[in-house]
Amino acid sequence: MRRGGLSIVIALIGVALGIGAGLLYAWRVDPQVQFDTNPWQLTDEGQRQYMIAVSLAYSKDHDLIRTANRLVVDLRLGDRAWQTLADTACDLARSSYVSTNTGFTAVRSMVELARSQGATSCASTLMPLTSTPAPTPTVVTVTPSLIPPSTKTPTPTLGATFTPATQPPPIDSTATPSGDFRLALVEPYCNPKRPGLIEINVQDANGVGIPAIPVEVNTGEDKDDFFTGLKTERGPGYADYQMTAGGSYVVSLPGASDRSTSLEAIPCNVAVKDGGGKAVVSYRVTFRRAVGS
């Protein structure tokens, strides 16, 4: 083989190795995490999980207008929204998804929501409702509005350090495990742009966010229940809760995790590089599925 031909072969091998190394790095070593994702841009599985989360949220707050906007506008389902929800419930009812209490409850909430708008499917037969009779269908018409293009502005970096005006209680790392999830992280931080916020992330054993997981925040006198996955721009396993200054809060996944220690909404000193001054301390709380659960 001539020297020129050998050089070409070596160059092609080098290009192939470079492409392979680049793909390995991008897919396995440091995969890009997409944050600015609208619900309609999710994969089929992501959209299905979003519909589950929306249905579970509706079963708690019964806010039909917000629910309709999430399905009709956010998912861009239009007039097909309610029947698509019913058909998705049918697919899930025929699968092993309903073999767990969590899956059964989720599909039941989808059936109830779809039927309230006059949409039925095989799930209505496979999972007959034995509670109160279905309400008379009240179809909500939502006028779609143009969705602004996703901005590529990165999520602001939170201050790495903060000095609490009052030292928060230490986090108990020896809490008794309970359920399928473990409390992996409770981290206080001080940021004037996000004061008094509890940021919750629910992940599988590999650190991937899980949508449609119920979260409970207990104040001692009252409690709020909501679900992960409704703020898709923050990740599939994300949810948050706004604290009131001076309050105390305990976070858990009802029946599926141990409880956090009391999270105190106390004042904190903002770092000088972040503008200085005072704010209310915020917390990052992460629950991770236990290996083997």
Summary of the structure (lengths in Angstrom):
residues: 293
radius of gyration: 23.5
end to end distance: 59.2
largest distance: 84.4
contacts: 817
relative contact order: 0.14
helix: 36%
strand: 19%
